[in-house]
Amino acid sequence: MLDITLLRKDLDSVIARLQKRKTPQAFLDVAQFTALRQNAKPCRSAPKCCKPSATA
């Protein structure tokens, strides 16, 4: 199992360690993870923009 905290703090070392395994794991989509992290940053700084409206 991957530790989300470690992924957030040191993604490069996690990728390097996964690639060193005898059978590398292909389940970590680095591009998608990075894009999700970039999209989440505005929500942490201004949570009102990301909350669903009550009328939805």
C-alpha contacts under 8 A as a table, 3 or more apart, distances in Angstrom:
res1	aa1	res2	aa2	distance
2	L	6	L	7.95
2	L	7	L	7.57
3	D	6	L	5.33
3	D	7	L	6.29
4	I	7	L	4.93
4	I	8	R	6.19
5	T	8	R	5.14
5	T	9	K	6.17
6	L	9	K	5.07
6	L	10	D	5.66
6	L	11	L	6.94
6	L	14	V	7.47
7	L	10	D	5.58
7	L	11	L	4.65
7	L	14	V	6.58
8	R	11	L	6.15
10	D	13	S	5.72
10	D	14	V	6.62
11	L	14	V	5.16
11	L	15	I	6.25
12	D	15	I	5.20
12	D	16	A	6.21
13	S	16	A	4.96
13	S	17	R	6.11
14	V	17	R	5.21
14	V	18	L	6.16
15	I	18	L	5.14
15	I	19	Q	6.22
16	A	19	Q	5.20
16	A	20	K	6.45
17	R	20	K	5.17
17	R	21	R	6.85
18	L	21	R	5.62
18	L	24	P	5.73
18	L	25	Q	6.19
19	Q	24	P	5.15
19	Q	25	Q	7.32
20	K	24	P	6.87
21	R	24	P	5.15
21	R	25	Q	7.86
25	Q	28	L	7.15
26	A	29	D	7.45
28	L	33	F	7.78
29	D	32	Q	5.44
29	D	33	F	6.12
30	V	33	F	5.07
30	V	34	T	6.04
31	A	34	T	5.22
31	A	35	A	6.17
32	Q	35	A	5.04
32	Q	36	L	6.13
33	F	36	L	5.16
33	F	37	R	6.22
34	T	37	R	5.06
34	T	38	Q	6.25
35	A	38	Q	5.11
35	A	39	N	6.24
36	L	39	N	5.10
36	L	40	A	6.12
37	R	40	A	5.08
37	R	41	K	6.45
38	Q	41	K	5.51
38	Q	42	P	7.82
39	N	42	P	6.47
39	N	43	C	7.55
40	A	43	C	5.28
40	A	44	R	6.58
41	K	44	R	5.31
41	K	45	S	6.53
42	P	45	S	5.21
42	P	46	A	5.94
42	P	47	P	7.59
43	C	46	A	5.23
43	C	47	P	4.74
43	C	48	K	7.64
43	C	49	C	6.72
43	C	50	C	5.66
44	R	47	P	5.66
46	A	49	C	6.10
46	A	50	C	7.71
47	P	50	C	5.53
47	P	51	K	6.57
48	K	51	K	5.49
52	P	56	A	7.03
53	S	56	A	5.64
